[in-house]
Amino acid sequence: PASTTSASPSVSADVPQLCVLNAGSISGLASEVTDDLKAKGFQTAEPANLATSSITENTIFYDSGQQKAAEEVAKALGGDASIDERPSSFTECSDGLPVIVVTR
């Protein structure tokens, strides 16, 4: 039988770990989105809340060379997340892709 620990073939190997951060007022949203992305084969960190944020829409930040990975995550989320280059002031999830969620 096939191993259940291998990543889903629909996720590229070059997608870094995702950090889902809740920047909205919906309790448990980061946890829900983390479970959803995990079920789709993405590597995810523990979900967390983003305490200080001027982010008002679902956003994925990427570092140099990660835009394709960010687009893949946006597609998995249903395509309604904006994709922006990570601001230098945004230090959370330094080794991965921050996925900031505000709404479902």
Order of alpha helices (4+ residues) and beta strands (2+ residues): beta-alpha-beta-beta-alpha-beta-beta
